[in-house]
Amino acid sequence: MIDTLTHTPRTTTRHTTVLVSAVITQLMIVLDLTVVAIALPHMQADLAMTTTQRPWVVTAYSLAFGGLVLFGGRLIDVLGLRRAYRIGLIGFAAASLGAGLAPSFSVLVVARAIQGGFGALLAPTLMALVNVTFPRGAGRGRAFAVLGATAGVGAAAGLLIGGALTDSLGWRWCLYVNVAIAAVAFVVGLRSLPPTVRHGSRSHATDDALGLLLGCGAIFSFVFGLNQAEQHDWTTPSTLAWLGAGAVLGICFVVREARAATPILPLWLLSSSARAAAYLTQFSVGAAQMGAILYLTYYFQGFLGYSPLRTGVAFLPMAGALMVTAVFAGRFLVARLGARGLLPLGLAVQAVAFVVFTGLTVDSSYAQVALPSLMIFGVGEGLTMPVVFNAGTRGVPDSLSGLASATLGALQQIGSSFGVALLAAYATHATTNYATSRAAALKADIAGALAQAHATPTSPAGQDVVHQLTNQLANQAQLSAYSGGFALLAWLAGGAAVLLAIGALVMWLHRTQRS
């Protein structure tokens, strides 16, 4: 077992140093998702990516992260905490450098997947660092609160940093910056990291290898099935086959984990209503946040003509609302409502934000729709952030708290991957369907405009008319798809809120009957 730490000035200094190193690393991991989202339009243009290839720049990272984070938690016992942390930092930095130097889409996606793999090692290592360094109690709670706040602020900061780097130095620097951040975290934690984590029994990397393969296979199959739906159709054989394979592998994974002697994901972690609520919230928030950020990035840059830096600034109201609400909720609402009240409330507020987002049109301005929607969404995230981690690790022994924390991180990353793939698939088909349904009306409008201008379709004036009306329809089709995508997110967040509210009500009635 891990010895209790003595609180001396030297110990306090070590605690601070470990926490600073962990915060820097947490910032790097979270920042990497949103910093790339802002630079994605420039990446697409520079590497000649197709619309169907574009989401995989984000999906490759989150898919590898989500699929391997539980295995990363297992590797900590095999490598030792200090070695795992250093390998994770070095590997993440090297993969970031490779992604920044990528000459093609394929190289970029492979490097992003490797980034995600090393991120899957770093995320549970950070949680283990806090568990080992800080004794159970208020100190550990504050440390986890700092890491949670870093996750929320880092996601917003990535939008601004990504915009500034893309504008001034180019999109590749959005990836190079990780090398500098990793180096700082490595140096800060050089002397203060504990050498290992000792639990009651020794784990091996090969423990529950079948469970690991089934879990990763289920996640990959499901997300790849969504990608096939984007490229082809929801009813094509390839789409149905991959989605079906994901469902079958997921069921096999659950059966395996129920019988395994040393499961990669003990199913009893899901037995607590508080932990289950936290996991559902993390998945929903991950899907909603990344899906919305990608839609809005293209809306700001493609329709409003914003630069990458201005796009990052446009997201700042969301970050401000998140931080103010999180502080307020932590001080005044957590004690009164608890996780069972705040988690469904936060998701419900996010659903309202997406309903407002559906009002985006070709003629709407930033202040009319985007600004109020972003602020409402920030309030929703700020309500969930103070309690989601504590709820997700409640009742878990010290030896498994890192695994419970890793599960939260995995679900957020899987949710991000799901949200990006789902909304990309929806937008592709919604845009095509909108344009197809209005093809006859477009021809009539073009004919009327040509007659009014006394021009033929092949004349310069006629070509201008055709180009203008065609682009107008394309813009309307794209924004119609965005509006429908935001409606999907509203249903996702609202449905999760209803499920959590029903669960909280059932638990309250159960306690009332027992008392």
Salt bridges, closest charged atoms under 4 A:
ASP32 OD2 - ARG112 NH1 2.42
ASP46 OD2 - ARG172 NH2 3.61
ASP77 OD1 - HIS199 NE2 3.68
ASP208 OD1 - ARG256 NE 2.89
ASP398 OD1 - ARG136 NH2 2.26
ASP398 OD1 - ARG140 NH1 2.94
